[in-house]
Amino acid sequence: MTRLIQRILRTHSRPLQIGLQLFARRLSRRMDREFSRAEINWNGHPSCLLLSFDVDFPEDALALPGIVETMRDFSIKSSFACVGRWVEDYPDPHRVVLDGGHELFNHSYSHPELINSPQHFVSSRDDFNPRSWHALELEEKEAEIHRCQETVRAILNYRMEGFRVPHFGNVESGDLYPILEKTGLRYSTSQLAPRSDRFGLPIWKGSVLEIPVTTCPRHPFASFDSWHAFYARDGWHGEDFLELVKERLSGAVRFHGLTNIYLDPKDLNRFDFRGLLDFIGNLGASCWTPTYSDFTGWYRTVIPPRF
């Protein structure tokens, strides 16, 4: 039965995914039970939140100083997925992230298939890479990862430790782990929880820790992010996104869960971001909020990789 559920959850069939939304709560509870059974004590806390931001567009990069300033009032550290060419063009906002005690991680050099979308959002720039990540040859993917890594090292004198695949919900990441190992990266967060090997629990891929991204409790095939909330199909949760995140975090305390979500910096004015930080802060010792790098280092001491 477990294998059947896994095959269903990993499906890329859109008709089947839409049909299974009727069973969203049941599927989400199935994933939550995996955390309950694992009984992981998250560095002395009953739950863990990994909060990250995808700096995909120039507008995302320009929003970074405001985010860091807002977060100064809270003891919450976050991870920012950065695109190499935007680090070249907008180095100072990325430097503010590091000065604020947060981390940057690799999101490719050019973020292929980044497009203006008139029905949703139009960037001030249109000089984007039109190719899809899926269409790149493996050598081209490696070049994207390596160039981003070297760009950040050269401009910010900073060594990133992790990676997220662009448009990861629609691509397979299994061929990338040897590349990440060779590049010296320690973690990846490039799979949706339902399609991961352990329903969302972190898993070692060689020496690289894959940390699956949490999916929406109402739509378990969609990443629990601001794009899903405010843009996908004209926005699934434009009115209740904050409440849904609070519901997820409260539930994670009960079932000893890991919540791994990301937000788009340019869209934080679409909901009460400070209210979210207040809520996370009020969870106190019930929720650990490390960066991906800190989490990976801790996880290695508790559940080391096997070779």
C-alpha positions in Angstrom: 0.0 0.0 0.0 2.8 2.4 0.9 4.5 1.9 -2.5 1.2 2.5 -4.3 0.7 5.7 -2.4 4.2 6.8 -3.3 3.7 6.1 -7.0 0.5 8.1 -6.9 2.1 11.0 -5.1 5.0 11.1 -7.6 2.8 11.2 -10.6 3.3 14.0 -13.2 -0.1 13.3 -14.8 -2.0 16.6 -14.6 -5.5 15.0 -14.8 -4.6 12.6 -12.1 -3.2 15.3 -9.9 -6.3 17.5 -10.3 -8.5 14.5 -9.5 -6.5 13.7 -6.4 -6.9 17.2 -5.0 -10.3 15.9 -3.7 -8.2 13.7 -1.3 -5.8 16.5 -0.5 -6.3 16.4 3.3 -5.9 12.6 3.4 -2.7 12.7 1.3 -1.3 15.5 3.4 -2.1 13.6 6.6 -0.3 10.5 5.1 2.9 12.6 4.7 2.5 14.0 8.2 2.4 10.6 9.7 5.9 9.8 8.3 7.2 12.6 10.5 5.3 11.3 13.5 6.7 7.8 13.0 10.2 9.1 12.6 10.0 10.9 16.0 12.9 13.2 15.2 13.9 15.7 17.8 14.9 18.7 15.7 17.9 19.8 17.6 16.0 19.8 20.9 12.7 21.2 19.4 9.5 19.4 18.4 9.4 21.0 15.0 11.6 22.7 12.5 11.0 25.5 9.9 13.3 26.1 7.0 12.4 29.4 5.6 13.9 30.4 2.3 13.5 33.0 -0.5 14.0 32.5 -4.2 15.7 35.6 -5.7 14.6 34.8 -9.3 13.9 38.3 -10.8 15.8 41.6 -10.5 12.8 42.8 -8.5 13.5 40.1 -5.9 17.1 41.2 -5.6 16.1 44.8 -5.0 13.7 43.7 -2.3 16.4 42.0 -0.2 17.5 44.9 2.0 13.9 45.5 3.1 13.5 41.8 4.0 16.7 41.7 6.0 15.7 44.9 7.9 12.3 43.5 8.8 13.9 40.3 10.0 16.4 42.1 12.3 13.7 42.2 15.0 13.4 38.4 15.0 15.8 35.6 15.9 15.0 33.8 12.6 17.7 32.9 10.0 16.8 32.2 6.4 18.4 31.0 3.2 18.3 32.9 -0.1 18.5 31.1 -3.4 20.5 33.4 -5.6 20.9 33.6 -9.4 24.5 34.3 -10.5 23.8 37.0 -13.0 21.7 39.0 -10.6 24.6 38.9 -8.1 26.7 40.4 -10.9 24.2 43.1 -11.5 23.0 43.7 -8.0 25.8 42.8 -5.6 25.0 45.1 -2.8 21.5 43.7 -1.9 23.0 40.2 -1.8 25.8 41.5 0.4 23.1 42.8 2.8 21.8 39.3 3.2 25.2 38.0 4.3 25.7 41.0 6.6 22.4 40.1 8.2 23.6 36.7 9.2 21.6 34.8 6.6 22.9 32.5 3.8 23.0 32.4 0.1 22.7 29.2 -1.9 23.0 28.3 -5.6 20.0 28.7 -7.9 21.9 28.5 -11.2 23.6 31.3 -13.1 20.8 32.4 -15.4 17.7 30.7 -14.1 16.6 29.3 -17.5 12.9 29.7 -18.5 12.5 32.9 -16.5 9.8 34.9 -18.4 7.6 37.9 -18.1 4.1 36.9 -17.6 1.6 39.7 -18.4 -1.3 38.0 -16.7 0.7 37.7 -13.5 3.9 39.8 -13.2 6.0 41.7 -15.6 9.7 42.4 -14.7 11.4 45.7 -15.6 13.9 43.6 -17.6 13.3 41.0 -20.3 16.9 39.8 -21.0 16.2 36.4 -19.6 17.3 32.9 -20.7 14.4 31.4 -22.6 15.6 27.8 -22.6 14.1 25.4 -20.0 16.2 23.7 -17.5 14.7 20.4 -18.6 16.0 21.0 -22.1 19.6 21.6 -21.1 22.3 18.9 -21.6 23.8 17.6 -18.4 27.1 19.5 -19.2 25.1 22.7 -19.5 23.4 22.2 -16.2 26.8 21.6 -14.6 28.1 24.9 -16.2 25.1 26.8 -14.8 25.8 25.5 -11.3 29.6 26.0 -11.5 29.3 29.5 -13.0 26.9 30.7 -10.2 29.2 29.2 -7.6 32.2 31.0 -9.0 30.4 34.3 -9.5 29.3 34.5 -5.9 32.8 33.5 -4.7 34.4 36.2 -6.8 32.0 39.0 -6.1 31.0 38.4 -2.5 33.9 36.3 -1.3 31.4 33.7 -0.2 31.2 30.0 -0.6 27.7 28.7 -1.0 26.8 25.2 0.3 23.6 24.2 -1.4 21.5 24.2 -4.5 17.9 24.4 -5.7 16.9 23.5 -9.3 15.0 26.2 -11.2 11.4 25.3 -11.7 12.2 22.2 -9.6 8.5 21.1 -9.3 8.5 20.2 -13.0 12.0 18.6 -13.4 13.8 15.6 -12.1 16.9 16.3 -10.0 18.4 12.8 -9.6 21.2 13.3 -12.3 22.5 16.4 -10.4 23.8 14.9 -7.2 27.1 13.8 -8.6 27.6 17.3 -10.0 26.7 18.8 -6.6 29.2 16.5 -4.9 31.9 17.4 -7.3 31.2 21.1 -6.8 31.5 20.7 -3.1 27.9 21.4 -2.3 26.5 19.8 0.8 22.7 20.0 0.3 19.9 20.3 -2.2 16.3 21.3 -1.8 15.0 20.4 -5.2 12.3 17.9 -4.7 8.6 18.2 -3.7 7.9 16.3 -0.6 5.3 13.9 -2.1 7.8 12.8 -4.8 10.7 12.2 -2.4 11.8 8.8 -1.1 10.4 9.3 2.4 7.4 11.6 2.0 9.3 14.8 2.8 11.9 13.5 5.3 15.4 14.5 4.4 17.4 11.8 2.7 21.1 11.5 1.8 22.0 11.2 -1.9 25.6 10.2 -1.5 27.2 13.0 0.5 24.4 15.5 -0.5 21.4 15.9 1.8 18.2 16.4 -0.2 15.7 18.4 1.9 12.3 18.2 0.2 10.1 21.2 -0.1 6.8 21.2 1.7 3.6 21.1 -0.4 0.4 22.9 0.1 -1.9 21.2 2.6 -4.9 21.8 0.2 -3.0 21.0 -3.0 -0.3 18.4 -2.2 1.2 18.4 -5.7 2.0 22.1 -5.5 4.9 23.7 -3.6 3.7 25.7 -0.6 5.0 29.0 -1.8 4.0 32.5 -2.7 3.7 31.7 -6.4 1.1 29.0 -5.7 -0.7 31.4 -3.3 -0.8 34.5 -5.4 -0.3 33.6 -9.1 -1.1 30.0 -10.0 -4.6 29.8 -11.5 -5.0 33.5 -10.4 -4.0 32.6 -6.9 -5.1 29.7 -4.8 -4.6 31.4 -1.5 -4.7 35.2 -2.1 -6.8 35.7 1.0 -5.8 32.9 3.4 -2.1 32.2 2.7 -0.9 33.5 6.1 -3.6 31.5 8.0 -2.7 28.4 6.0 1.0 28.8 6.9 0.1 29.2 10.6 -2.0 26.1 10.4 0.8 24.1 8.9 3.4 25.3 11.5 1.0 24.6 14.4 0.4 21.1 13.1 4.1 20.5 12.7 4.6 21.0 16.4 2.0 18.3 17.1 3.4 15.7 14.6 7.1 16.6 15.0 7.2 17.9 11.4 9.7 19.7 9.2 8.3 22.6 7.2 10.4 23.7 4.2 8.8 26.7 2.4 10.1 29.5 0.2 8.8 32.9 -0.6 9.4 35.3 -3.5 10.9 38.6 -2.1 9.0 40.8 -4.5 5.7 39.5 -3.3 6.0 39.9 0.5 3.8 43.0 0.3 0.9 40.7 -0.7 0.4 39.4 2.8 1.4 40.3 6.4 5.0 39.1 6.4 5.7 40.7 9.7 2.7 38.9 11.1 4.2 35.7 9.9 7.5 36.4 11.6 5.6 37.3 14.8 3.8 34.0 14.7 7.0 32.1 14.2 8.7 34.0 17.0 5.8 33.2 19.3 6.3 29.5 18.7 9.5 29.9 20.7 11.2 26.6 21.6 8.6 24.7 19.8 10.1 25.5 16.4 13.8 25.5 15.4 14.5 28.0 12.5 18.0 27.4 11.1 19.5 28.1 7.7 19.8 25.1 5.4 23.6 25.0 6.0 23.1 24.9 9.8 20.4 22.2 9.4 22.6 20.1 7.2 25.5 20.3 9.6 23.2 19.2 12.5 21.5 16.4 10.5 24.9 15.0 9.5 25.7 14.5 13.2 22.4 12.8 14.0 21.8 10.8 10.8 25.1 10.6 8.9 25.3 9.5 5.2 26.0 6.0 4.4 28.5 5.1 1.6 
